[in-house]
Amino acid sequence: MISSKTIRERRTIRNFNVSPVSRELVESLLKQAAGLYESDGTPRWRCIYIGTPESRRRLVESMLAKTKESRFGKLIPSKMLDILSRRVAEIPGHLIVMAESGADERESDENFAAACGVMQNFQLLGWERGLGMLWDTDPLIQSELFFTEIGLREGEKFAGILHMGYFDKAPRARKRTPAEQKWTAVRLGGAPHEREFHPPISEQNVLEVLNDAVWAPNDRLREPWRFIFVTGGMADAHAQTVVPGTVPARLLVVVKEEADPHKQEEDFAAACCLVQNFQLLAKSKNWGVRRTRPEWIYDLERRRSFGVKPQERIAAVLELGITGRIPQAPSAAAPVEIGFELPG
Ligand SMILES: Cc1cc2nc3c(=O)[nH]c(=O)nc-3n(C[C@H](O)[C@H](O)[C@H](O)COP(=O)(O)O)c2cc1C
């Protein structure tokens, strides 16, 4: 069980030592990471682990291709570029994760969210074993050559590379904004829910868990999320979701949409990591929590009724306090597609 301590203490590691990372460990952590991601369906994503010196060298060359071609890169002395290549090639391992596109936006988001949730689980499980990681989505590494080298298929989305290795020293943590400052409670009309929360899920308890969950990785510490806590007897009808039974409360995890599409994707990924943290913690408390992506979250009008702005996106709707319903199944039921070394 991943603890709140692990979630809070995990740090992005940028300096690795040379101790090798075993392929068996990566494979085992990946299977566990996939097993911890619960889903109603079978989200489609896959990954490749690059660990041999030859593949690492090839990968690094493709990662640096865009930098070398750029105006900035042309100003860098070739000696310095060689040093940089060697440094990156010394990193013991790299996990590349890709999500399939779905039949529609909702399904594509589901696949991408799953890829990110599994990456977060993998980072946390690795951290518990002393493995440090850097989630890299730098636009400078993303070139035609890079996507060809990693074998990105038509319609697939690159979720990121986790560079990994053991490390001598972790950096200091940089503070997160308390969830209270990003919190809105919405009470919908209608009679109060006649059912008791079981076990009790109060605003206070949810905020407490969120204050651990916000220790998710997020690029440049933009902390792109905010939370809308929805309660009230009309919750089901309002959202027009067709769910058996009733849901005492919903937590909407909302992401601010930046103008830059690259940042949009990074921020959505970060929010998915936060959602994953929340789910891990809620499970350890035995709360009945279900992550959903109902159709209405793509409908501007219906989203507005919860106070979601047009330039915001809902990363997930967490149904809280569910009792007597079929729990979500671990997606580990589906085999994890792991490739080793670069294709071709
Ligand atoms: C989707 C995503 C993309 C990221 N991309 C980069 C990146 O390209 N370069 C980088 O140095 N860090 C990247 N990071 C790591 C963040 O910078 C890091 O999580 C943040 O500084 C907070 O530090 P912490 O992870 O130690 O809490 C990324 C994180 C996420 C979730």
The ligand as an ORCA input file, in Angstrom:
! r2SCAN-3c Opt
* xyz 0 1
  C       3.629     15.939    -17.037
  C       4.899     16.387    -16.412
  C       5.910     16.876    -17.208
  C       7.116     17.287    -16.651
  N       8.101     17.716    -17.478
  C       9.294     18.096    -16.967
  C      10.341     18.496    -17.831
  O      10.186     18.478    -19.063
  N      11.500     18.873    -17.267
  C      11.690     18.890    -15.905
  O      12.775     19.264    -15.440
  N      10.711     18.490    -15.047
  C       9.528     18.085    -15.551
  N       8.535     17.653    -14.707
  C       8.790     17.539    -13.249
  C       8.359     18.782    -12.484
  O       9.184     19.861    -12.811
  C       8.385     18.510    -10.972
  O       7.380     17.571    -10.675
  C       8.161     19.753    -10.142
  O       9.272     20.592    -10.228
  C       7.883     19.450     -8.685
  O       8.939     18.757     -8.100
  P       8.719     17.363     -7.367
  O       8.298     16.382     -8.418
  O      10.063     17.045     -6.765
  O       7.679     17.536     -6.313
  C       7.311     17.225    -15.239
  C       6.283     16.737    -14.432
  C       5.093     16.308    -15.013
  C       4.010     15.741    -14.147
*
